[in-house]
Every structure is written in structure tokens, then in C-alpha cells.
Amino acid sequence: GGGSSPREDLIKFWTDKYHAGNLRLCVVGRASLDDLQKTVEQAFGGVRPPPPGFVANGIMDRIHAGKLQLPSPGESHPKDEHGEFVFLTEHSTYGPSVAFGPDQLGLIREVVPLVESRSVKIFSAVPPTDDPVLRESRPFQVLSHLVGHESPGSLHHLLMEEGWINSLSSGIGISCSDFCLTSISISLTPKGMRQRDQVLAKTWQWLALIKDSVMNDPHGLIEEYHKELKTITDISFKFREMGDPTDFSSRAAEKLFDYEPHKVLVGSSEAGEYDAEVARAFLQRLTPQNSLVVVTGPDVEDSQDDLDSSARDGEWQIEERYGGKYRQVRMSDSLLEKWNHPTDIDSRFSLPGLNEFIPEDVSLRCDDPDSVATFDPDIDYRKEP
């Protein structure tokens, strides 16, 4: 058809990418280090060296090559000429090309599924989560924790109580070196599909409540949530069980792109202190105009004249690879205003309380002489209550 040869493209890709500069290796074995080194040299000694001047796309590689400058300790975070917070790795690899820019965001997309399902998903474009600034304070973890919380007064609890959803989850939907998409995924009941305007309105109200707490109470409840998650992460790392060595070596090799070797083990388990400025900058990205709302269900083909979150004005299209049927429209100004600035936040909403069951002392009781019980051989302890 006049296009390029797949074989030639594949050979070029292999030639450009498969060399030692793009390779990170972790070896796990019971043999001595000398024997392991011999094995590595035999297996990988023939790998081609990188081209002159090559710099891999890992964070550590770019820092060592002087292509990524991190603020010094105590130095303020970088900002652009408009005073906006700058995340150093965002769009730094493929820019100025942007995968999810203004043309791909601020849309409502309706999809007719090939297998019956009903869901609403909100994808918001944010900086890469391995950006050095985000990796330190991790505001996305607190956000995911709160959006998916199931306590009374939470979004999940309210939507379940109304009978609108089957499940709700939150996290990172797509993670790349240039950007990430946060994801709020809501599985709807048939009733919830009919009431999806309300489901979406409540979701944006819940996000507004979280953002208000971050913006107006910089060292309040949100910071306490951060400390909770940091404590849980520290305990999980300290008492981590042995895993599969193949999985471990694979993950460790990948982390060598973004961590110094002495940080590979603790890596993603090490969280820094809460940074209110970073949290604000991250949460400011969670707006309707910076998001893609995807509504999936067999019902989207029905009449939807009474729904604000409908793409009824868009033309149906067929996805060329899988034959999926979809349509999309840009969010109206009135809908953006309603979701950006909800005037009436549901009075049933309340941020969850702190977890009082997180242990602060995980030392063994037998280490405390005053706590050691005296064993009496004449007592049948099996009969004790």
C-alpha cells in the first residue's frame, strides 16, 4: 500500500534500541559473586555498546548526563513564567508532541461494549508519577486512598447506598515517561446508568471536597492521611515476605533506570514528607477540561435527551481495529462550570477519619521484660477464656 516495510522498521527499531545503553541487569542466584559475574559476562558480553553520546531515558541517566537538573535541598520548586508549577519530566521525552492535550481532553465519549457492561471512567492527565518531585511526596497515593475509601460519608458509600454502582476503584490508569492518566473507574448498575448524571456530579463534588481540604488546610487532615500511608508503607517494607526471585530481579532491573543502585531495594517503598505545594499543583490537574469521561454500556444507544453527560450530538464511529462503536462530544461550558465549581456538595459527604488501628510499636512483646508472662505448668491454658 505504499507504506514502509514492517521488516525494515523492526530491524531499525532493534538497531536503535537494543544495545547496552538501554539495558539494566539484575542477577539473583546462590552462586558466589565471582561465579555470577562469569555467567553474566558469558551471557551478555556480546551485547553491542551504545552509540556515542547516547543517554538512556531513565531519570538517573538524565541526571548524570546533566539533562535533568533537580532543585537543591531547601531550594524552591521550579515555576514557569506564569508562576505555574513545573514538573521536570513531564513531556520531556517526546515533547512538544503530547499524547493527551486539549484536543484529546475535555471530552465525553460513549462506547457500546462488545460484551455487556456498564461503567463510567474518568481519566485525568497528570505528570509522570516517577517525576522526582512527585516520587518524594506522592500526592497521588492520598488521592487514590480517599477516592476509593469505603467509610460512611465517602463517595463509594453514598453511591452504593443509592444502588447506583457495583464497585469503585481509583489509581493510575496509564503510566509513561512523559505523562500519566489517573483513573476513577465506576462499575454501574442499570439504575446507575440511568442516573449517571448524578453519579458524575457526586464524583466531582467528592473531588472538590478533597481539593478544598488541600488548598485551604495545607497542614491538616490531608497531611495526616499522608503520614498514615507512609507508616503503612514503612511497616509493609520492614516485614515484607520473600517473593519470587524472577519477579524480584525483573522489578529491580527496571528500577535501576530511576534509582541509584543502593536505593533499588527500598525504591518505591520510601516516601518523603508531605509537600502541600506539590499536592496543590497535582490536584489542580484534576479538572473536567483536563479529563476524558468514558461512558460504556449498551444503553448509550437509547434516547438520552434528558442527560447532560450524553454524547448524543456526536456521530457514531466504528473503531477500525476491534469494530467497537463509539461517539464523543466536547463538554459544554455549562457542564464544565457545574463540575468545576459544584455549588451544592451533598451534605452526606464527609472525609474519613484517621485509622486508629495503625500500629506505632511493632516490637516483640518478649523484648520487654515486664511483659513476659510466667509459665505455670499446673495451669491448663487451653481452658483459659
Secondary structure, 3 states (H helix, E strand, C coil): CCCCCHHHHHHHHHHHHCCHHHCCCCCCCCCCHHHHHHHHHHHHCCCCCCCCCCCCCCHHHHHHCCCCCCCCCCCCCCECCCCCECCCCCCCCCCCCCCCCCCCCCEEEEEECCCCCCEEEEEEEECCCCCHHHHHHCHHHHHHHHHCCCCCCCHHHHHHHCCCEEEEEEEEEEECCCCEEEEEEEEECHHHHHCHHHHHHHHHHHHHHHHHHHHHCCCCHHHHHHHHHHHHHHHHHHCCCCCCHHHHHHHHHHHCCCCCHHHCCCHHHCCCCCCHHHHHHHHCCCCHHHEEEEEECHHHHCCCCCCCCCCCCCCCEECCCCCCEEEEEECCHHHHHHHHCCCCCCCCCCCCCCCCCCCCCCCCHHHCHHHCCCCCCCCCHHHCC
